[in-house]
Amino acid sequence: PLSSWTLALNFWLNERLGLPGAAPFGFHVVNIALHGMTCVAAFVFLNALTLPRWVSATSAAFFAVHPIHTEAVAAIIGRAEILAMGFGLTMLTLHRLRRSAAVSAIAYLLALLSKESALMFFPLAISMDALFARGQ
């Protein structure tokens, strides 16, 4: 439902900006902005794994421009994937850095409310704990 709510909010914002509510331009701008924030979340997550900064930056840059993301970013309905990934990466980063468990749980809930495939972020967190030692 979160994706639907953001689309409804986008419709409302389009109207407030003087565009027709269903004008695709406003939806595309928001999708691009959300994709940019997700790319930043990917960079922060990779840094939390204590990878060299250049590896994190290069990986996040490839994530940003990889053609597989075209469908999620260009199609208005692809917002669900963008939101799920952004909130999922936020949850993993907060978990990795041992920040507030409540905020991490909220990020996970928002990812789940965006798309059901976000369910996999919990097993990823467990795997991350097993594969990457803390305090490196």
PyRosetta script that sets phi, psi and omega in degrees:
from pyrosetta import init, pose_from_sequence

init()
pose = pose_from_sequence("PLSSWTLALNFWLNERLGLPGAAPFGFHVVNIALHGMTCVAAFVFLNALTLPRWVSATSAAFFAVHPIHTEAVAAIIGRAEILAMGFGLTMLTLHRLRRSAAVSAIAYLLALLSKESALMFFPLAISMDALFARGQ")
pose.set_psi(1, -23.9)
pose.set_omega(1, -178.3)
pose.set_phi(2, -61.6)
pose.set_psi(2, -40.7)
pose.set_omega(2, 179.2)
pose.set_phi(3, -62.0)
pose.set_psi(3, -42.6)
pose.set_omega(3, 178.2)
pose.set_phi(4, -63.6)
pose.set_psi(4, -39.4)
pose.set_omega(4, 179.0)
pose.set_phi(5, -64.9)
pose.set_psi(5, -40.2)
pose.set_omega(5, 179.3)
pose.set_phi(6, -68.1)
pose.set_psi(6, -33.8)
pose.set_omega(6, 176.6)
pose.set_phi(7, -67.3)
pose.set_psi(7, -39.4)
pose.set_omega(7, 176.9)
pose.set_phi(8, -64.7)
pose.set_psi(8, -41.4)
pose.set_omega(8, 176.9)
pose.set_phi(9, -63.5)
pose.set_psi(9, -40.5)
pose.set_omega(9, 177.3)
pose.set_phi(10, -61.4)
pose.set_psi(10, -42.5)
pose.set_omega(10, 176.7)
pose.set_phi(11, -58.3)
pose.set_psi(11, -46.8)
pose.set_omega(11, 180.0)
pose.set_phi(12, -62.5)
pose.set_psi(12, -43.8)
pose.set_omega(12, 179.1)
pose.set_phi(13, -64.2)
pose.set_psi(13, -40.3)
pose.set_omega(13, 176.6)
pose.set_phi(14, -55.4)
pose.set_psi(14, -46.2)
pose.set_omega(14, -179.9)
pose.set_phi(15, -63.5)
pose.set_psi(15, -39.1)
pose.set_omega(15, 179.9)
pose.set_phi(16, -68.5)
pose.set_psi(16, -25.3)
pose.set_omega(16, 178.4)
pose.set_phi(17, -88.4)
pose.set_psi(17, 3.8)
pose.set_omega(17, 177.5)
pose.set_phi(18, 87.0)
pose.set_psi(18, 9.0)
pose.set_omega(18, 177.0)
pose.set_phi(19, -95.1)
pose.set_psi(19, 158.8)
pose.set_omega(19, 169.5)
pose.set_phi(20, -61.2)
pose.set_psi(20, 143.8)
pose.set_omega(20, -177.0)
pose.set_phi(21, -54.2)
pose.set_psi(21, -36.9)
pose.set_omega(21, -177.7)
pose.set_phi(22, -92.8)
pose.set_psi(22, 13.0)
pose.set_omega(22, -179.9)
pose.set_phi(23, -62.0)
pose.set_psi(23, 123.8)
pose.set_omega(23, -175.3)
pose.set_phi(24, -66.6)
pose.set_psi(24, -24.7)
pose.set_omega(24, -175.9)
pose.set_phi(25, -55.5)
pose.set_psi(25, -48.8)
pose.set_omega(25, -178.8)
pose.set_phi(26, -62.4)
pose.set_psi(26, -38.0)
pose.set_omega(26, 178.7)
pose.set_phi(27, -66.6)
pose.set_psi(27, -40.6)
pose.set_omega(27, 179.9)
pose.set_phi(28, -66.7)
pose.set_psi(28, -39.7)
pose.set_omega(28, 179.1)
pose.set_phi(29, -61.3)
pose.set_psi(29, -44.2)
pose.set_omega(29, 179.5)
pose.set_phi(30, -65.4)
pose.set_psi(30, -41.9)
pose.set_omega(30, 178.5)
pose.set_phi(31, -61.2)
pose.set_psi(31, -41.3)
pose.set_omega(31, 179.4)
pose.set_phi(32, -65.4)
pose.set_psi(32, -42.7)
pose.set_omega(32, 178.4)
pose.set_phi(33, -63.1)
pose.set_psi(33, -42.6)
pose.set_omega(33, 178.5)
pose.set_phi(34, -64.8)
pose.set_psi(34, -38.1)
pose.set_omega(34, 177.1)
pose.set_phi(35, -64.0)
pose.set_psi(35, -40.4)
pose.set_omega(35, 177.3)
pose.set_phi(36, -61.1)
pose.set_psi(36, -42.1)
pose.set_omega(36, 178.2)
pose.set_phi(37, -66.8)
pose.set_psi(37, -34.9)
pose.set_omega(37, 177.4)
pose.set_phi(38, -66.8)
pose.set_psi(38, -36.9)
pose.set_omega(38, 177.3)
pose.set_phi(39, -65.0)
pose.set_psi(39, -39.3)
pose.set_omega(39, 175.5)
pose.set_phi(40, -64.2)
pose.set_psi(40, -40.9)
pose.set_omega(40, 177.6)
pose.set_phi(41, -61.9)
pose.set_psi(41, -36.9)
pose.set_omega(41, 177.6)
pose.set_phi(42, -64.5)
pose.set_psi(42, -42.8)
pose.set_omega(42, 178.4)
pose.set_phi(43, -61.8)
pose.set_psi(43, -46.5)
pose.set_omega(43, -179.6)
pose.set_phi(44, -63.3)
pose.set_psi(44, -41.2)
pose.set_omega(44, 178.8)
pose.set_phi(45, -62.3)
pose.set_psi(45, -46.7)
pose.set_omega(45, -179.6)
pose.set_phi(46, -63.6)
pose.set_psi(46, -35.5)
pose.set_omega(46, 174.9)
pose.set_phi(47, -65.1)
pose.set_psi(47, -35.4)
pose.set_omega(47, 179.4)
pose.set_phi(48, -65.6)
pose.set_psi(48, -23.2)
pose.set_omega(48, 176.6)
pose.set_phi(49, -80.9)
pose.set_psi(49, 4.8)
pose.set_omega(49, -179.6)
pose.set_phi(50, 60.5)
pose.set_psi(50, 33.2)
pose.set_omega(50, 171.8)
pose.set_phi(51, -76.7)
pose.set_psi(51, 155.6)
pose.set_omega(51, 175.1)
pose.set_phi(52, -56.8)
pose.set_psi(52, 143.5)
pose.set_omega(52, -176.1)
pose.set_phi(53, -56.3)
pose.set_psi(53, -37.4)
pose.set_omega(53, -178.4)
pose.set_phi(54, -67.9)
pose.set_psi(54, -31.7)
pose.set_omega(54, 176.9)
pose.set_phi(55, -69.2)
pose.set_psi(55, -43.3)
pose.set_omega(55, 178.0)
pose.set_phi(56, -61.6)
pose.set_psi(56, -45.1)
pose.set_omega(56, -178.5)
pose.set_phi(57, -66.2)
pose.set_psi(57, -43.5)
pose.set_omega(57, 179.8)
pose.set_phi(58, -65.0)
pose.set_psi(58, -43.4)
pose.set_omega(58, 179.7)
pose.set_phi(59, -63.7)
pose.set_psi(59, -43.8)
pose.set_omega(59, 179.2)
pose.set_phi(60, -65.7)
pose.set_psi(60, -36.2)
pose.set_omega(60, 177.8)
pose.set_phi(61, -66.3)
pose.set_psi(61, -42.8)
pose.set_omega(61, 175.8)
pose.set_phi(62, -63.1)
pose.set_psi(62, -39.6)
pose.set_omega(62, 176.8)
pose.set_phi(63, -60.5)
pose.set_psi(63, -39.8)
pose.set_omega(63, -176.9)
pose.set_phi(64, -65.1)
pose.set_psi(64, -37.8)
pose.set_omega(64, -172.0)
pose.set_phi(65, -108.8)
pose.set_psi(65, 2.9)
pose.set_omega(65, -177.7)
pose.set_phi(66, -64.1)
pose.set_psi(66, 133.4)
pose.set_omega(66, -176.7)
pose.set_phi(67, -61.8)
pose.set_psi(67, -20.6)
pose.set_omega(67, -178.8)
pose.set_phi(68, -63.9)
pose.set_psi(68, -22.8)
pose.set_omega(68, -179.0)
pose.set_phi(69, -82.9)
pose.set_psi(69, -5.1)
pose.set_omega(69, -177.2)
pose.set_phi(70, -56.7)
pose.set_psi(70, -45.0)
pose.set_omega(70, -177.9)
pose.set_phi(71, -64.2)
pose.set_psi(71, -41.2)
pose.set_omega(71, -178.7)
pose.set_phi(72, -69.7)
pose.set_psi(72, -37.2)
pose.set_omega(72, -176.4)
pose.set_phi(73, -84.8)
pose.set_psi(73, -41.5)
pose.set_omega(73, -175.4)
pose.set_phi(74, -76.9)
pose.set_psi(74, -36.7)
pose.set_omega(74, -179.5)
pose.set_phi(75, -83.0)
pose.set_psi(75, 132.3)
pose.set_omega(75, -177.0)
pose.set_phi(76, -60.1)
pose.set_psi(76, -38.7)
pose.set_omega(76, -178.3)
pose.set_phi(77, -69.8)
pose.set_psi(77, -13.8)
pose.set_omega(77, 178.9)
pose.set_phi(78, -70.2)
pose.set_psi(78, -3.3)
pose.set_omega(78, -179.5)
pose.set_phi(79, -58.2)
pose.set_psi(79, -30.6)
pose.set_omega(79, -180.0)
pose.set_phi(80, -59.2)
pose.set_psi(80, -44.0)
pose.set_omega(80, 179.5)
pose.set_phi(81, -65.2)
pose.set_psi(81, -41.4)
pose.set_omega(81, -178.8)
pose.set_phi(82, -63.7)
pose.set_psi(82, -47.1)
pose.set_omega(82, -179.5)
pose.set_phi(83, -64.1)
pose.set_psi(83, -43.5)
pose.set_omega(83, -179.5)
pose.set_phi(84, -61.4)
pose.set_psi(84, -43.8)
pose.set_omega(84, -179.8)
pose.set_phi(85, -66.6)
pose.set_psi(85, -44.3)
pose.set_omega(85, -179.9)
pose.set_phi(86, -61.5)
pose.set_psi(86, -48.5)
pose.set_omega(86, 179.5)
pose.set_phi(87, -70.2)
pose.set_psi(87, -34.2)
pose.set_omega(87, 177.3)
pose.set_phi(88, -65.0)
pose.set_psi(88, -43.9)
pose.set_omega(88, 177.0)
pose.set_phi(89, -64.9)
pose.set_psi(89, -36.4)
pose.set_omega(89, 176.6)
pose.set_phi(90, -62.8)
pose.set_psi(90, -43.7)
pose.set_omega(90, 178.0)
pose.set_phi(91, -61.2)
pose.set_psi(91, -45.9)
pose.set_omega(91, -179.7)
pose.set_phi(92, -63.0)
pose.set_psi(92, -39.5)
pose.set_omega(92, 179.6)
pose.set_phi(93, -65.6)
pose.set_psi(93, -47.0)
pose.set_omega(93, 179.2)
pose.set_phi(94, -61.8)
pose.set_psi(94, -40.3)
pose.set_omega(94, 178.0)
pose.set_phi(95, -64.2)
pose.set_psi(95, -45.3)
pose.set_omega(95, -178.4)
pose.set_phi(96, -62.0)
pose.set_psi(96, -41.7)
pose.set_omega(96, -177.4)
pose.set_phi(97, -85.5)
pose.set_psi(97, 2.7)
pose.set_omega(97, 179.4)
pose.set_phi(98, 57.2)
pose.set_psi(98, 42.2)
pose.set_omega(98, 173.4)
pose.set_phi(99, -80.8)
pose.set_psi(99, -171.1)
pose.set_omega(99, -176.4)
pose.set_phi(100, -51.8)
pose.set_psi(100, 124.0)
pose.set_omega(100, 178.1)
pose.set_phi(101, -65.7)
pose.set_psi(101, -33.5)
pose.set_omega(101, 179.7)
pose.set_phi(102, -66.1)
pose.set_psi(102, -43.1)
pose.set_omega(102, 179.6)
pose.set_phi(103, -67.8)
pose.set_psi(103, -38.1)
pose.set_omega(103, 176.2)
pose.set_phi(104, -62.4)
pose.set_psi(104, -41.8)
pose.set_omega(104, 178.6)
pose.set_phi(105, -65.6)
pose.set_psi(105, -37.7)
pose.set_omega(105, 177.3)
pose.set_phi(106, -64.6)
pose.set_psi(106, -42.2)
pose.set_omega(106, 177.7)
pose.set_phi(107, -61.7)
pose.set_psi(107, -40.0)
pose.set_omega(107, 178.3)
pose.set_phi(108, -65.9)
pose.set_psi(108, -41.8)
pose.set_omega(108, 177.8)
pose.set_phi(109, -61.9)
pose.set_psi(109, -42.8)
pose.set_omega(109, 178.5)
pose.set_phi(110, -63.8)
pose.set_psi(110, -36.9)
pose.set_omega(110, 176.4)
pose.set_phi(111, -64.2)
pose.set_psi(111, -43.4)
pose.set_omega(111, 178.6)
pose.set_phi(112, -65.2)
pose.set_psi(112, -35.8)
pose.set_omega(112, 178.3)
pose.set_phi(113, -72.8)
pose.set_psi(113, -16.4)
pose.set_omega(113, 178.2)
pose.set_phi(114, -83.7)
pose.set_psi(114, -45.5)
pose.set_omega(114, -178.0)
pose.set_phi(115, -160.8)
pose.set_psi(115, 140.5)
pose.set_omega(115, -175.4)
pose.set_phi(116, -65.8)
pose.set_psi(116, -23.7)
pose.set_omega(116, 179.7)
pose.set_phi(117, -66.3)
pose.set_psi(117, -13.9)
pose.set_omega(117, 177.5)
pose.set_phi(118, -67.1)
pose.set_psi(118, -10.3)
pose.set_omega(118, 175.8)
pose.set_phi(119, -53.2)
pose.set_psi(119, -30.3)
pose.set_omega(119, -176.2)
pose.set_phi(120, -71.9)
pose.set_psi(120, -11.1)
pose.set_omega(120, 179.5)
pose.set_phi(121, -68.3)
pose.set_psi(121, -28.0)
pose.set_omega(121, 178.3)
pose.set_phi(122, -67.0)
pose.set_psi(122, -50.3)
pose.set_omega(122, 174.9)
pose.set_phi(123, -61.8)
pose.set_psi(123, -30.5)
pose.set_omega(123, 176.3)
pose.set_phi(124, -64.7)
pose.set_psi(124, -38.8)
pose.set_omega(124, 178.5)
pose.set_phi(125, -63.3)
pose.set_psi(125, -41.1)
pose.set_omega(125, 178.1)
pose.set_phi(126, -65.0)
pose.set_psi(126, -44.1)
pose.set_omega(126, 178.7)
pose.set_phi(127, -63.7)
pose.set_psi(127, -40.3)
pose.set_omega(127, 179.2)
pose.set_phi(128, -61.2)
pose.set_psi(128, -41.9)
pose.set_omega(128, 178.5)
pose.set_phi(129, -63.4)
pose.set_psi(129, -35.6)
pose.set_omega(129, -178.3)
pose.set_phi(130, -75.6)
pose.set_psi(130, -34.3)
pose.set_omega(130, -172.9)
pose.set_phi(131, -91.7)
pose.set_psi(131, -29.0)
pose.set_omega(131, -175.8)
pose.set_phi(132, -118.0)
pose.set_psi(132, 113.2)
pose.set_omega(132, -179.5)
pose.set_phi(133, -67.0)
pose.set_psi(133, 147.1)
pose.set_omega(133, 177.1)
pose.set_phi(134, -85.1)
pose.set_psi(134, 157.6)
pose.set_omega(134, 173.7)
pose.set_phi(135, 73.3)
pose.set_psi(135, 28.6)
pose.set_omega(135, 178.2)
pose.set_phi(136, -76.4)
pose.dump_pdb("model.pdb")
